[in-house]
Amino acid sequence: MRLIGDYAKQKQDCCAQVLADIVAPANGKNFRTIAGLFGYTPVIDPFARVAVNDRAPLIENESGGVSAQIDIELPGATLTSISAWRFWNWTPQGDLDFIPLSAPSPRPTMPTGKTSTVRTADRFDRQQQGRLCGRALLL
């Protein structure tokens, strides 16, 4: 039996952006005019290095998993079973619009996945071709 596991955790205190340009959308709404209604005048100069965040940028990312493999030797073939479980916790927090207006961060995601595979592999020599057959199940 072969057992493999991994775990990782990241905490990123990062990122903001500066405005380089504003493109007028096809609907005719003007960002500068709308921002002015809220008392905000955007700085459109990336070299000024002015970034506006109304909340601290923070991203936490945690992931890991475990898998188990069992090989059973049969006459002329090997039967292999692999089962695995993985998780991923992603918690973004920050300013999505990079202007003083409050835009909520995306909701955290916490997907998990389970898989199971059973397969057979024929033993073969150099003059013969082998066959690999299997079934996979994603839960």
N, C-alpha and C positions, 0 to 999 in steps of 0.2 A: 504494500500500500504506500502510496506517495501522497503526502499532505503538504500543501503550499498555502501560505497566507501572506497578506500584505496590508499595510496601513499607512496612510499619509494624512497630515494635517497642515494646512497653510492658513496664515493670517496675513492679509495684505492691507496695509494702511496706505492705499494709493489711489490715486489717479484723479486727475482733473483735466479739463481741456480748455483751450482758449479758442475764441472765435476768430476765424480767418476771413470769413465772408458770410453773407446772408443771401440766400436765393429766394426770390419772390415766387410763391407757389402759384399754380394755375388759377386758383380760386380768387386771386387778387388781394388776399389779406396781407397786410404789410407788418412784418415782425416788429420793426422799429416803432410803428404807431401803436401796436397792441402793447408792447413792453412799456411805452411811455404812459399808457393809461394806469400802469401800476407803479409809476415813479422810477422806472429802470431805464437807463440809457446804456445800451451795450457798447463795449469797447471792441471794435472790429480791427484788431491789429495783433497778430500772433507774436510779433516781436516785442510788444509791450509786456508780455508774460503776465497778463491779468486773467486770473481764473476766478469765477464766482461759484462758490458752493454754499448752499444753505444748510447742509448737514455734513457731518464728517464722513469721508469715504472709508468704508471698511468692508472687506469681503472675507468671509471665512469659508473654507472648503475642506471637507473631511471625506475621505474615501477609503475603502478597503474591501477585503473579501477573503474567502477561503475556498480551496478546491481540494477534492480527494480523487485519486485515480487508483483503480484496482485493475490489475492485469491477471487474467487467468489463462494459463497455457492449456490448450486443447490439442488433441492429435491433429497436426497439420495447420493449426491456426491459433491466433491469440484473441481472446475476448477481452475487450477493454470497456470499463465503465468509468465515466468521469461525471462528478456532480460538483456544482459550484454555486456559491452565493456571493453577491456583491452589494455594496451600498454606496451611496453618494449623498452627502449632506452639503448643500450649497446655500449660504445665507448672505445674500447681497444687501448692502445698506449704503446708501449714498444719494447724491443729487443726480437725478437723471437728465434734467434739462440744462444744468450748468448756468442757470440764471437765478435771481433771488426768489422766484415763485416756487412754491413747494410742490414738487411732483413726487408721489410715493415711489419707494423702491419696489422692485419686483418681489413677489412672495417667495419665501424660501422653498427650495425643492428638496425632497428627500426620497428619491426613487430607490428601490431595491430590485434585484433580479435574481432568479434562481434558474439554473439550467441543469439538464441531465442528459448524458449521451451514452449510448451503448453501441459498440461497433465490433465487428470481427475483421481480422486481417489474416489472409492466407500467408503461410510461409512459402517462399519460392527461392529458386536458385537463379543464376544469371541467364539461363536459357529460357526460363519461363517468366510470364508476367503474373503478378499477384493481383488479387482483388481486395478491395476494401468496401465493406458494406456497413451501414450504420443507420441509426435512428436518433433524432435529437428531439428533446422536449424542452420548451421554454415556458416556465411557470411564472 
